[in-house]
Amino acid sequence: MILANAFCLFFFLGTGADPVVSAKSNHCLDAAKACNLNDNCKKLRSSYISICNREISPTERCNRRKCHKALRQFFDRVPSEFTYRMLFCSCQDLACAERRRQTILPSCSYEDKEKPNCLDLRGVCRTDHLCRSRLADFHANCRASYHTVTSCPADNYQACLGSYAGMIGFDMTPNYVDSSPTGIVVSPWCNCRGSGNMEEECEKFLRDFTENPCLRNAIQAFGNGTDVNVSPKGPSFQATQAPRVEKTPSLPDDLSDSTGLGTSVITTCTSVQEQGLKANNSKELSMCFTELTTNIIPGSNKVIKPNSGPSRARPSAALTMLSVLLLKLAL
């Protein structure tokens, strides 16, 4: 905290700003204070600051691998209500913008002696399955869309901001390129020198960061507090549901919807009951209702339900009974 306070004082004095007035409008400083009031945020932030500021030797300013790991832990384990405020705070002056740029300790986590080619850096990222996945998420959620109001896919600012934050702590770590309070430009630490015949592809890849309207609008909207109503967590449309179809009772294996036999049996039984040709306890009517509900094995008291076993003999039994019934009626 002593280093942080000295750092802030340096920028206040260097810009000639009144520390009291600037502190009131420094949203990035407010975000850092809010983090310190949360135990988890304070612990993990202190951890990565300590690791990323630890000099290894006069020629090696820090252990970048450990710094990246500590940054990943911070952004993965601390709620976005704290991390986003530190990363995407809006600024009106140089001191605030420089604090925002310094959030990830770029001298260790971001900058290097020389800038590699962006396609080479992308190739290194793709050899790590997690870095490759995070980069793919960024391209999917932050690609410029000219069919939406916000220039983001599905007008979802939150998905883009989350994908951006998810790349911090990898070789493809992005950051603000300068301390401009209003001009928001972010980029990985790379350029397109030496791209040869791949220069066009390299420039296109780099523009996904430096000239990305979705990412720029998302950062500005979060900082200004105007992202609430235009960043749904999912698509805003209602999924169209198919009309509900009532399930019809399944027919026996040997009968289909167009089978005339079942219809004739039911019609005959109904006619017998409606016309009162036989008493309800008559043998024929009893057999009729029995055929509609069960199968009776001749010479046995065993009753088999319609769907409980093979039913290939049912049509012939029904025909025989129908013949007997018609003969009775005729007599």
N, C-alpha and C positions, 0 to 999 in steps of 0.2 A: 504493500500500500504506500510505503514511503516513496518507492520509485515511481509509482503511478501519480502521486501528488506532485512530485518534482517535475514529472513529464508534463502534467497539465499546466503547472506554473510557467514552465518554459514557453509553452505555446501562447499562454495569455500575454506574457511579457513580450514575446517575439512579434506578436500581431498588434501590440499596442492597445489591446482591448481591456476594458475594465473587468477584472475577475468576477466581481459580484454580479454585474449585469450579464456577463457571458454565461455564468453558471446557471442563471435562471432560465436561459433559452437553450442550454446545451442538453438536448434530449438524449444524446449518447452517454453523457455523464449521469443523467437520471437513470438510464438503463443499467449502468454499472452499479449504482447505489441500490437499485431494486434487487439486483443479483446478490449483493452482499447481505441483504436481509433474508435471503433464503439459504438455509444451511447446505442443501445439496448443491445449489448453484455456486455458492461461495467456495465450497470445498473443491469442486472440480475445476472451477476457474483458477483458483489459487494454484492448483496442481499443474495445469498446463502452462501458466505464467512462469512458475518456478522452473519447470523442465525446459521450456523453450528459451529461457533466458540464461540457462546454465552453460557457460563456456567450457568446451572440452580442452582446447589447446589454443595457442596463439594463432594457429592456422585453421582451426576448426571452431567456429563460433558456437556451435550447439550440436546436439545429436538430433538430426532431423527426423529420423525414424521414431524415436521416443516422443518427440514433439508432436508428430502427426498422430501417434496413438493416443496421446493425452487429449488432443483436440477432438478426435473422433469420439472419445468417451464423453467429453463435455457436450457435444452437439447431439449425441445419441441418447444420453441419460438425463439431460436437463430439459424440462418442458419448453416448448417453443415460445411461450409467453415471456420467457426471459431471454432466450438466445436470439430470437428474431428482433427483439427491441435493441439488442446490442449490435446486431449485424446490419439492420435496415433502418436505423434511426434517421430522422430527417435533420438536416443541418442548415443553419443560416450563416455560419462563419467558418473560417479556416480551422480554428481549434477543434471545433466539433467534428468536422470532416476528417481531420487527422486522427482523432481518437477513434472514429469509426474504422478508418483504414488500419489502425494498429490493433484492432480487436483480436486478430488471429496471430499476433506477433510475427509479422511478415518477414522480418530479417532472418528468421529461422525457418518458418513453415512455408514461405512463399518465394522469396528472392534467392538468387544464386549468383555466382560470379559471372556466368554467361547465360543467355537465353537460348534454350534448345529449340529446334524446329518443332512446330506444333504437331505435325504428323508423327514425328518421332516420339514426342511426349504422349500422344494418343496411343501409339503402339505399346509403350511401356505400361500405360494404364490398362490396356486390354489384356495384358498377360496376367493381371491380378483379377480374379473372378469378381471380387467385391467392387473394385474400382470400375471394372467394365460394366457391372450392373448399375452402379450409381450414375455413370456417364450416360448409359442408355435411358435411364429415368429422366435425366435432365433434358435430353433431346426430345423425349416423348412429351414431357409436361411443360417445357418452355419454348417449344418450337413456335415460330411466329405464325399466327393464323389470321388471315385477312377476311375471315367470314364471321368473326366475333367482335363484340364491342371493345373488348379489352386487348385484343391481339393475342390472347392466350387460348389454348384449347379448352373448350367448354366454359370460357370465361372464369377459369379456376386459378386465381392468383396463388392460393395457398399451396397447391400442388407444385407450382413452379418454384416458389420460395423454399419449400421443403426439399426439392431436388437439388437446388443450388447449395443449400446448407449441407446436404448429404455428401457433397463432393469434397468438403473441407477435411483435410487430414489425409489426403491421397496425393499422388504425384500430379494429379490434375487440379490441385487446389486453386480455386479462383480468388481474386481479391480486387479491391478498388485500385485503379492504376495511378491515381493521384489524390490530392486532398481538396479537390474542387467541391465546394458545398452544394452546388446546384447541378453541375454536369456529371451525371452518374454513368461511369464507364467501368466495367469489370472485365477481367481477362485472366486466363491462366498465365503463368510466367513462361511465355514462349513467343516466337515470331515465325515468319515464313521465309526467312532467308535460307537459301540453299535448297529450296523445294524442287528446283528443276522443272520438269514437265508436270509436276503435281502441285504447282503453285496455286492454280485456280481452286483445287480442292482444299488446299491449306487455308487460303483466304476465306473460303466459305465456312470452314470449320471455325476459324477465329472470329468471324462475324457473328456466329451463333452466341458469342459472349459479348463482344464489343458493340455490336449494332443490333441487339435483339430487343424489339419493341415490347414483347411480352415481359421479359425479365425487367427491363427498365420501368415499365408501367407498374409492375408488381411491387418493386422496391419503393417507388415513389408513393404508390397508394397506401402501402403499409405505413410508411413514415408519416404520411399526412393523415392517417386514420380514415381514409376513404375507401378501404378495401372491404368493408363489412358487407355491403349490399351487392357487391359485384364479384364475390368469390365464393360461390356455393361449393360445398364439399363434394358434391356429385352433380350429375346432369340435372337441369331444372325441369326437364320434361317428364311427364307421367308415362310410364310404360303402358302400352295398350295391351289389355288382357283379352284373351280369346273368350268368346261366349261360353258360358258353362253348359255342358251337355250332360243331361241326366244319364247315368249308367243304366242300361237295360239289362234285365236278368239274362244270364247266360243260358243258352239252349243246350240240350243234350248233344253229344258229339255227332250223332247221326241225323239230327234235325237242324234245318236252317230256317231263316226268317221266312223263306218262301215255301216251306213245306206245307202242303194242303192237308195232310193227315191230322196233324195236331189241331188245326182249326175246325175240321169237320167233327172231331170227337167232342171238342169243347162246345160247339154249336149244338150238337145233338143232345148233349147232357143238359145244356141250358134250356133247350126246347122242352125236354121231358119235364123239367122242374117247373117251368112257367106254365105249361098247359095242364099240369096236374094229371097226366095220363096214368101215372103210377103213384102210389103213396111214397112218402119220403123214406120209408123203411123197406121199400121193395128191393128185391134182389138185384134187378137190373140197374136201378139208380145207385144202389150201394156199390155195385161193381164200377159204375161210371165214375163216381167220385173217387173210388179207390184207384182207378187207372190214372186219374189226373194227379194223384198225390204220391202213390207208392207202386212198387212192383211186388207181387206176391208170388213166391215160388210155389208151383203146384205141389200138393202133398206135404207142404211144410207151413208152419206157423211163422216162419221168418219173414220179416218185412224189410225190404231194401229201399232206401231213399233214392230218388232219381239220379243223383250225381255221385252215388257211392260205388259204382262199378260199371262193368260193360253193359251196354243197352242195345245191342244189335237185334235182340229178339222183340223189342217193343212194338215196332210197326206191325209185325204179323199178328201179335196178340191183340193189338188194337183193332185190326181188320176183322179178326174172328169175332170179337165181342160186338163190333159195330154190326156185323151181319146178323148175329143173334138178336140184337136189339131191334133192328129193322123188321126181322121176321116176327118178333113178338107183337110189334105195333101193327103189322099187317094183319095178324090174326085177331 
